[in-house]
């Protein structure tokens, strides 16, 4: 995936030997893929309100059924770029060795789920159990865009997740 090479190029251009990575929503999933492809470059990873590396019909159905419950956050984006990213992602998560590689990933990963996020947590819970240094935590009462409603609690949770 070109997005992973872009992240690695950014790390190199900043002159960092390694870094802690935090990703929100799909960025959390991208961060996990980055840690899998460049494990020696990631000190720790926080997957904040991520969805996990899957293409699960039940998960998607639960998300679609609850989508109307979530506040809308308007972000400008290119539909064409989004389609390319989605195609790349769907191909990436179908790798036959993906779960085996994740089970050997030695990067500390915290999956921080938002209690009121409409995205079902079961896949990130499974990943937290699968990863050798994985853990799952939940921010009580928070939705997907927790920084808008639970700023201080989110700040505390992220500080905890990023602590060595």
C-alpha positions as CSV (number, residue, x, y, z in Angstrom):
1,X,0.0,0.0,0.0
2,X,1.4,3.3,-1.0
3,X,0.0,5.0,2.1
4,X,2.4,2.9,4.2
5,X,5.4,4.0,2.2
6,X,4.2,7.6,2.5
7,X,4.2,7.3,6.4
8,X,7.6,5.8,6.3
9,X,8.8,8.6,4.1
10,X,7.4,11.1,6.5
11,X,9.2,9.4,9.4
12,X,12.5,9.5,7.5
13,X,12.1,13.1,6.5
14,X,11.6,14.1,10.1
15,X,14.8,12.3,11.0
16,X,13.3,10.0,13.5
17,X,14.7,6.6,14.1
18,X,11.4,5.4,15.5
19,X,8.2,7.0,16.7
20,X,4.9,6.4,18.5
21,X,2.0,6.3,16.2
22,X,-1.6,7.3,17.0
23,X,-4.4,6.8,14.5
24,X,-8.1,7.6,14.7
25,X,-10.8,5.5,12.9
26,X,-9.4,4.3,9.6
27,X,-6.1,6.0,10.5
28,X,-5.9,3.5,13.5
29,X,-6.2,0.6,11.0
30,X,-3.6,2.3,8.8
31,X,-1.3,2.7,11.8
32,X,-1.7,-1.1,12.6
33,X,-0.8,-1.9,9.0
34,X,2.2,0.4,9.2
35,X,3.4,-1.2,12.5
36,X,3.1,-4.6,10.8
37,X,5.1,-3.5,7.8
38,X,7.7,-1.4,9.7
39,X,7.8,-2.9,13.2
40,X,11.3,-1.7,14.0
41,X,10.2,1.9,13.4
42,X,7.2,1.9,15.8
43,X,7.8,2.3,19.5
44,X,4.1,2.0,20.3
45,X,0.8,2.3,18.6
46,X,-2.6,3.6,19.8
47,X,-5.6,2.6,17.7
48,X,-8.2,5.2,18.8
49,X,-11.7,4.4,17.7
50,X,-10.4,2.0,15.0
51,X,-12.3,-0.7,13.3
52,X,-9.7,-3.5,13.0
53,X,-8.3,-5.3,10.0
54,X,-11.3,-7.0,8.5
55,X,-14.0,-6.9,5.8
56,X,-16.7,-8.5,8.0
57,X,-20.3,-8.4,6.8
58,X,-21.8,-8.6,10.3
59,X,-19.6,-5.7,11.5
60,X,-20.5,-3.6,8.4
61,X,-24.3,-4.4,8.9
62,X,-24.1,-3.3,12.5
63,X,-22.3,-0.1,11.6
64,X,-24.8,0.7,8.8
65,X,-27.8,0.0,11.0
66,X,-26.5,2.5,13.6
67,X,-25.0,5.1,11.4
68,X,-27.9,7.5,11.8
69,X,-27.2,7.7,15.5
70,X,-23.8,9.3,15.1
71,X,-23.2,13.1,14.8
72,X,-22.0,14.0,11.3
73,X,-18.6,15.5,11.0
74,X,-18.1,17.3,7.7
75,X,-14.6,16.7,6.1
76,X,-13.7,17.6,2.6
77,X,-12.3,14.6,0.7
78,X,-11.9,13.2,-2.7
79,X,-14.2,10.4,-3.5
80,X,-11.8,9.1,-6.2
81,X,-8.9,9.0,-3.6
82,X,-11.3,7.3,-1.1
83,X,-12.1,4.6,-3.6
84,X,-8.5,3.9,-4.3
85,X,-7.8,3.7,-0.5
86,X,-10.7,1.3,0.0
87,X,-9.6,-0.9,-2.8
88,X,-6.0,-1.1,-1.5
89,X,-7.3,-1.8,2.0
90,X,-9.7,-4.6,1.0
91,X,-6.8,-6.2,-0.8
92,X,-4.4,-5.7,2.1
93,X,-6.7,-7.3,4.7
94,X,-7.2,-10.5,2.5
95,X,-3.6,-11.5,2.8
96,X,-3.5,-15.2,3.7
97,X,-0.7,-14.6,6.4
98,X,-2.2,-11.4,7.9
99,X,-3.4,-12.9,11.2
100,X,-0.3,-15.0,11.6
101,X,1.9,-11.9,11.1
102,X,-0.3,-9.9,13.6
103,X,0.1,-12.7,16.2
104,X,3.9,-12.2,16.0
105,X,3.9,-8.4,16.1
106,X,6.0,-7.3,19.1
107,X,5.0,-3.6,19.0
108,X,2.9,-2.5,22.0
109,X,-0.6,-1.7,20.7
110,X,-3.4,-0.2,22.7
111,X,-6.9,-0.3,21.1
112,X,-8.9,2.5,22.7
113,X,-12.6,2.0,21.9
114,X,-15.2,4.6,22.6
115,X,-18.1,3.1,24.6
116,X,-20.8,4.9,22.5
117,X,-19.1,4.5,19.2
118,X,-21.5,2.9,16.7
119,X,-18.6,0.8,15.3
120,X,-18.8,-2.6,17.0
121,X,-15.8,-3.4,19.1
122,X,-15.6,-7.1,18.7
123,X,-12.8,-7.2,16.1
124,X,-10.5,-4.8,18.0
125,X,-11.1,-6.8,21.1
126,X,-10.0,-9.9,19.2
127,X,-6.9,-8.2,17.9
128,X,-6.0,-7.0,21.4
129,X,-6.1,-10.7,22.5
130,X,-4.2,-11.9,19.4
131,X,-1.3,-9.5,19.6
132,X,1.5,-10.4,22.0
133,X,1.6,-6.9,23.4
134,X,-2.0,-5.8,22.8
135,X,-4.5,-4.3,25.2
136,X,-8.0,-3.1,24.9
137,X,-9.5,-0.1,26.8
138,X,-12.8,1.7,26.6
139,X,-13.6,5.4,27.2
140,X,-16.9,5.5,29.1
141,X,-19.7,7.5,27.5
142,X,-17.6,8.7,24.5
143,X,-18.6,8.5,20.9
144,X,-16.4,8.2,17.8
145,X,-15.4,11.9,17.8
146,X,-14.6,11.9,21.5
147,X,-12.4,15.0,21.3
148,X,-15.6,17.0,20.8
149,X,-17.3,15.8,23.9
150,X,-14.8,14.1,26.2
151,X,-11.6,16.1,25.7
152,X,-10.1,15.8,29.2
153,X,-11.0,12.1,29.5
154,X,-9.6,11.4,26.1
155,X,-6.4,13.3,26.8
156,X,-5.9,11.2,30.0
157,X,-6.6,8.0,28.2
158,X,-4.2,8.8,25.3
159,X,-1.5,9.8,27.8
160,X,-2.0,6.4,29.6
161,X,-1.9,4.6,26.2
162,X,1.3,6.3,25.1
163,X,3.1,5.9,28.4
164,X,6.2,3.6,28.1
